[in-house]
Structures are given as structure tokens and as C-alpha cells.
Amino acid sequence: MNFQQLRSVRETVRSGFNLTEVANRLHTSQPGVSRQIRELEDELGVRLFVRSGKRLLGLTEPGEKVLPILERLLLEADNLRRAGEDFGKEGHGTLTICTTHAQARYALPMVVKEFRVSHPGVVLHIHQGAPSHVGDMVRSGQADIGIATDLLTHFEDLVALPSYHWTYCVVVPRGHALADGQPLTLERIAEYPLITYDSGYTGRAHIDEAFKQRGLAPTFVILAMNADVIKTYVELEMGVGIVATMAHDDERDTGLVSIDGGHLFEPNITHVAMRRGAYLRDYAYDFITLFAAPLTRELIARALHPDEVTD
């Protein structure tokens, strides 16, 4: 039994039993993946996968039982490696953060700057993607920390801790009718073509739900993955924008007017997520506590390892 066999089984499940995708993830060949799986099954004396010819259709009953054990073994192996690095390369290493554009562009810069001052020996890797991508990268071990909206709480194998609340604002070109100082309502907004986040990004569901509850069917003309793109098209007077409040800066966005929309849409919660049971290096704890002041090292450790932390 070896770790490559265990990884082959784990990635086969995570990829929906697509061996071509597994081979790409593990940088090997499809026959190589099949061989690793068969060798592990032969050693265990059970079939882990339901098969139809050469295709894998799902897990057998023994496979369902074995998978959680296999996941724990791989996690602890990774924890052991990280613990060795913590003591062998104190103050040096890498930290991989996966987050959305809004967090990377507007919430993280000052945190990263302060972190680099206190941890000059740590190289930061910052990846961006949709919240679902953030969750997948953390659960697969490709990222140490994920930062995104409450979608991260849907991943059972992640610990997602709330860090802060944020709201939306409506952005329009200067001189626009909505910037007349009158109360902003959903009915007034719905009279114009709208530009906002694509589905699955930055709490978009809260925008849709607000209009739905008022019985409104607004026209969305442009959907984008980040606020900078949205604001660009608003400046071209192609519609009214709805973005995260933190994405507007009066000094930088001189051609736009921001109107508070916090009373119209349900607030969003940004979460910090880690693999349940994962070992975090000291500087990873420091990064999280810099980003989310309410989170302490003790609180994070208790959430990650509830059976190991005692009062």
C-alpha cells in the first residue's frame, strides 16, 4: 500500500469517476491510475468501485467504508509533512490562499502587506476563482486557506469560520437619475438595465432573492465575475451596477456615484475556510487572525481539532 494508490482512489471519487481527469490531476496516465486502484483493491481483498467494463460507476459498499479512512490517512500524511516544515524551516515556507476577486482586490491587500512585514520568509500564492472553486482547492489540499462567501459552509469536509459582514451599493454615472438624493428602492432600480455579478459570485443569490420577494423581474444585461468589470460598463452608461460596497472608492472611481444599498439586500458573510483536521503552520494562523480580528488562534484550533483542544 502506498500514498499514490490512496490518492488515485480519492481523486477518482472527487472527479466523478472520470479517470482521464484523475490522470491529469495526478500527472500520470489513465492506465497508471487504473493499475494503482487495482493494486490497492487486490491488497485489501475487496472491490472499491462498481464497474461496467472499464468504466467506474461509483463506490461499492466496502468502498464507501474505506474512503473516509483513506481521506484521514492522506490528511495526516500532509499534516506530518507540514509539522516537519514548521520545525525544520521555522519562519520560511509557502502559504497558498484561494479567494474571490473581490476579496483579493479589496479586502486582502493591506493584510498581505502587513503579513509580509512580519513574515518576510514566507512566499504567498494567491489564487482567484468562484466560491465553489475556492472550496474545491481547499478541500483538495491545493490551497491552505479559502476566503469567500457563505457557500464555503456547504463543504462538509471544511471548517468555515465567519470573519466579517458586508453589503451592496448601487453605482451609477454622475448625473444619473438614481443619484438625485431620493430614497433608493428596488422598484426604482428595476426600471433600469442592471449590471452585476454572475451567478455563484459574491453573494449574487441575495440580489436575486431581494427582487423576487418584491415581485420584481429586473433586466440583467451584463453579468461579470468582478466589480472592476461591472464598474467599467457602468461608466460607459450601459446600465446600473450592483457591487460589494468595499469595491467602490470615491477617490479612484471619480466617474461614478455610489448609493448605499445595505437596506435593500441581505448582508453577506465572508468566511475563512480550512480543511477539517488540517495542520496549520504558525504563520497560517497569523494570516487568518490578521484578516479576521474576531478569530483567535485558540478558536481556529478548536474548530479544526475539536477532539484535541482542551480547556
N, C-alpha and C positions, 0 to 999 in steps of 0.2 A: 504494500500500500504506500502510495506517495502523494504529495500535495498536488501534483499535476492531474492525477486521477480525480481527486476531490474537486479541483477547480473545474475540470471538464464536466462533471455532473452538475455542479452548481450553476455554471454558465448555460448549460443546456436547458435547465429549468427557467432561468431568467430570460433566455432568448426565445421562449415559447417553443422549444424543442427544434429549433432551426440550427442544424449542425454547421451549415455554411457560416452563419453569423457567429456561432461559437468559435469556429476556427479562426475567424478574423479577429475576434476579441482576444484570443489566446495566442495569436501569431503563430499558428500551426496549420496543419492540413485537416480536411474533413476526415480522411481515413485515420489520421492520428488521433483525433478526438474519439472516433468510434472505438479504436483499439484501447484507449485509456479507459473508456467506460466498460468495455467487455472484460478487461483485466481486473478491474475492481469488482465487477459482478462475480467473476469466477472466484476471486479470493474470498468474497463474502458468502458465496454459495447461494445467492438469490438474484433474481432479475429485478433491477431497479426501474426499468421503463417498460411500458406497454408498446409493442411493436406491430407494425404492419409492413412486412417485407423489411426494407432497410430504413423505413421511416419510424421515428419515435413519436408516439401519440400522446404520451402522458406518463405519470408516475404510477407504478404498481403500489399495492398496499405496503409491501416492505420498503419501497422507495419513499413513500410518504413518511414512514417512521425514521428512515435513515437520514433524510435531508436535514432536519434540524440539528442532528448530531454532527453531520458534515459541516454545516454552517458554523457551528461553535468551534470546531477544530480549526477551521481556516481563520476565524476571527482571533482565536487565542494565539495562533501562529503569528499573525500580524501584530498582535499586542506584544508578543515576546520580542519581535524584531524592534518595535518602537521603544520598548523598555531598554533594550540594549543600546539603542542610539541615544536615548536620554542620558544614560550614564557615561557612555563612551564618547559622545560628541556633545557634551553639555554646551548649550548656547548656540549650537550650529545645527543646520538641517534645512528641511523644506516644510512649508505649510501650504496646502492646497485648499483654496476657497472656491466654492461654486455658488454663484448667486445670479440674480436677475440684473438686467441693465440698470434699472432704477436704483438698486442698492449700490452697485459698483460705481455708478456715475455720481450719485448724490449723497449717499449715506456713508460710504466707506473711505473716501479719500483722506479725511483728517484722522480717522482711526489708523489707516495704513501708515500715514506719516508719523504718527506718534509711536506706533509699533516698531517701525524701522529704527527710530532713535534708540529705543530701549532694547532692541534685539537685532543689532547690525549683522549678526552671523546667520540670520535666517532668511532664506530666499522664499518669497511669496509667489505662488502661482494662482492667478485669479481667472477663473473660467466663468463665462456668462451663458445663460440659457433660460428657457421657460422653467417655472417651478417644478414641473414634472421631471425635466432633465436634471435639475438640481438634486431632487430626491434620488433619482437613479444613480447619479455619480457618487453620492454619499453612501448609499446602501451597497454599491459595488466596491467600495474602497478606493475609488479613483479620486475622491475628494475627502479631506479630513472634516471639513465643516461646510454646511449648506446654509444659505441665508435667503429666505423667500417668504411668501405669504403663507396663510394657514393650510395650503394644500400639502405642506410637508407633514402635517399631523395625520394625513391619511396613510402614511407608510408605517406599517406595524413594527418593522424592524429598526425604526429610527426613534430617537428621543428628540422631540421638537419642543423647545422652550420659548415662550413668548418674550420678546425683547422690547418692542415699543409699538404704539398705535400711530397710524397716520390716516389722513383724509384726502379728499379730492378737491381740486379747484377747477374752475372753468376758465379757459384762456381764449381771448378774442383779440383781434387787431384794435389798435387805438381808434376811438371814434365809433366803435360798433354799438348797435342799439342796446345790447345787453349791458354795456358799461355806462348806463345812464343814471346809476345810483339807486334805481328802484329795486325792491326786493327780488332776489333771484328765485325762480320757481322751476320745477321740472316742466311745467306747461310752457313757459317761455323758452326754455332751452330746446324743447321738442319741435319748435317752429322752424328750426334751422338744421341744415345738414350737419352731422356730427362726425368728429374725428377722434378716435380714442384707441385704447389698447385692443389687440387681437384677443380672441378667446383663449383663456388659460394663462394670461399675463396680468400681473399686478392687480389682482382682485377684481377683474372685469365682471365677475358674476354679480358683484354688489351694484354695479351700474345698471345692468340689465334688470335686476330684481327691483330696483327703485322705480324704474319706469313702468314695469309690469304691475306693481302694486297700485300705481296711479291710473292704470288702464290706458297707458300711452304707448304708441308704437313709433318711436323716433326713427329717422332715416340715417343709418350709419353709412357714410360714403367712403371713408378711408379707415382701415384698421392697421395698426402698426405694432411693432414689438417694443418700441421705446419712446419716451417722451420727446426726445430731441427730434425725431422724425415727425411726430404729431405736431409739434410747435412750428416746424418748418412749413407744413402745409397750411396751418392756421395763418401764419404770416402772409401766405400767398392768397389769403381770403377765400379759401376753398371750403371752409366750414368752421364750426365752433369746436374747440378742443376740450376734452376732459382728461386731466392728467393728475398724477400724485402732486400734492401741494409742494413737497420738497423739490419737485422738478422745475419750479419756476423761481427765477431770480430777477428781481426788478432791475438790478444793475446790468445784468447780462442780456436779459430779454427785453430790450428797450422798445421794441416794436409791438409788444403785447401788453395786455392788461389782464391781471389775474383777479378773479372774483371767487370768494370763498364759497365752496360747495359742501362744507362739512355738515350742514344741516339737512342736506338732500340725500346723501348716500351714507350707508352704514360704514363705520370706520373699519379699516383693515389692520391686521396684526402681523407684523414681521416676526418670524420665528428663526431661531438658530437651531440647526439640526445636526446630530451626530449619530453614528451607528450605535445601537444599543449594545452595551457591554464593551465598547471600544476603549483602548488605552490612548489617552491623550497626553502628548508631551507637555511639559510645563509651559512652553511658550504658546501652545494652543489654548490653554486655559487663559493665559494673559490676553490673547487676542479677543477671546469671547467677552471677557469682563471689560475690556476697553470699549468694545462695540455696544454692549448691553450692560449698563451700570447696575441694573437690578439683579443681574446674575452674578453670584459669587462662586468661587471655586468649589466650596462645600456643596452648594446647591446643585451645581453641574455634576459633581462626582456622585452625589446621592441619586441623581436621576439616571446616570449611566450604569451605576453598580449598586442598586438598592439593597442587595444582599450582603454587600461587603462593607458598607459605611455604617458605623455605629456612633451613637451619641457619646 
